[in-house]
Amino acid sequence: MTVNGFQRLGAFLLAVVFIGLTAPVAVAQTPDAGIVARVNGTAITYDDIALVEEELRGFIGQMPEQQRFETVLGYMVDRVLAAQAARKAGLENDPQVKLRQAFMDNKALQDVYVARELMARVDEKKIEAYYRKEISAAPREEEVRARHILVEDKETAQEIIGQLAKGADFVALAKEKSKGPSGPSGGDLGYFGKEAMVAPFSEAAFKLKKGGVSEPVKTRFGWHVIKVEDRRVRPTPPLEEVRGQIFDILLGEARRELYGKLRETADISFVDPSPTTEE
């Protein structure tokens, strides 16, 4: 399993699981090793920070690193303070607390078990085998590289074609006249396959030879003048470029297989699967 693979698996499940599985022994060499803060004598560790960071992923994901750390640490300090206050209030045996503890026990067991199972099922050999079978050996799609000028009406498109026939520069005309988002870049659409564009546009583009310019082409966006700059067979992407995508695919397959087998041998009955409503 590559480092990138572990990172993606952490995002898929819980990054903290791997901290727990792979934490080096050196962390325990000094009394305060791995401790970030103490709150009334209760230690907050980097493992705690990792757990909270995963919990708050959607809220802190775009924050700068330092702000994210401070936010997570502050959240953990508040949690410890609230927990200490709850114990003083005698809530440790409260039914609602016991209910949540049982729920979190199941979640923790699920997280660690599933993470370890997936780590064992998705490895470098499987990634390479998938690449050879599904990507390297797959038929290569034809692509064109094209530019276009998008205008409001057919007459304007015809005028542009006339200017091009007299030697006008396509890129300059696109920058001047195209109303499409690619106009400022000279109408450049890069390489694309037949399915990437709306049908009338693709049909016209793929009929052109390299260097060819189309007649006016109408789509729901307006009228296009298309110039094909190159044609090619889409190159096979290197393994390193698609490794993360393959890992995600294999991870999803392994997860579905794991839960499928667990369900096959389980005695599951739904007493009342309909949602409850409160009046």
Buried (B, 14 or more C-beta within 10 A) or exposed (E): BBEEBBBBBBEBBBBBBBBBEEEEEEBEEEEEEBBBBEBEEEBBBBBBBBBBBBBBEEEBEEBEEEEBBEBBBEBBBEBBEEBBEEEEEEEEEEEEEEEEEEEEEEEBEEBBEBBEBBBEBBBEEBBBEBBEEEBEEEEEEEBBBBBBBBBEEBEBBBBBBEBBEEEBEBBEBBBEBBEBEBBEBBBBBEBBEBEBBEEEBBEBBBEBEEEBBBEBBBBEEBBBBBBBBEBEEBEBEEBEEBBBEBBBBBBEBBBEEBEEEEEEEEEEEEEEEEEEEEE
